[in-house]
Amino acid sequence: MPLILLVDDNEMNADMLSRRLIRRGFTVVVAGDGADGVAHALVETPDLVLMDMQLPVVNGWEAVRLIRRTP
């Protein structure tokens, strides 16, 4: 089952989207800010990352850069 990392600081959006993805058979991990998203990406190694770009702590652009730097 594909693993999706959903990084969004808006709880309602994250909840709605994660429920839809789960209903379609995906496993979903949710992170609430960019730093948490990077940490989850490095530990969980998701198949896909859905990243909000305007996040607290570390914005989405920087989080993606940090994730891409790691092999």
N, C-alpha and C positions, 0 to 999 in steps of 0.2 A: 504494500500500500504506500503510495507516495506521501512524503512528509512535506508539509508547507509551513514555513515560518511566516507568521503574520505580525508585522510590527506597526502598531498604530496606537497613538495616545488617546484617541477617542474611544472610550469603552463601548458605547452603543454601536459604532461602526465595526469595531473588532468583534463584538458579540454576534452581530447580524451576519457578517461575512464568514466568520468561523463556523456558525451553525449551518450555513448554506454549503460550505465546503465539506463539512463532516457528513451531511446528508448525501453528498455525491461520492462518498467513499474515501475521502482524503483524511489523513491524520494531520491535525493542526496544532501547532505550538504558538502561543500568543505572547508577545513582548510589548510592554507599554512605553518604552523609550529606546533611543538609538543604542545606548550603552548595553542595555539588557538584550537588545536584538543581536548585537555583535557577540555577546557572551553565548547566547543560545545558538547562533550560527556556528560558532567554533566547537561547541560541545555536541550538538544534535546533527550536524551536517545535513541540512534539509535539501530536498530535491528542487525546491523553489522558494524564493523569498519575496513576499509582497511587502514593500516598504513605503510607509508614509514619508514624505520628504521633509515635512515641517514637524520635527520631534523635539522634545525637551532633552536636556543633558548633551546628547550628541545628535546633530541633525541627520536626516536620512542620507544626504550626499556623503557626509563623512563616514557614516556607518558602512555604506556600501564600499567606500575606498578601503576601510579597515578590513572588511570581510574579504575583498578581492586580494589583498596583500598576503593572506594566509593560504598556503598550498592546500 
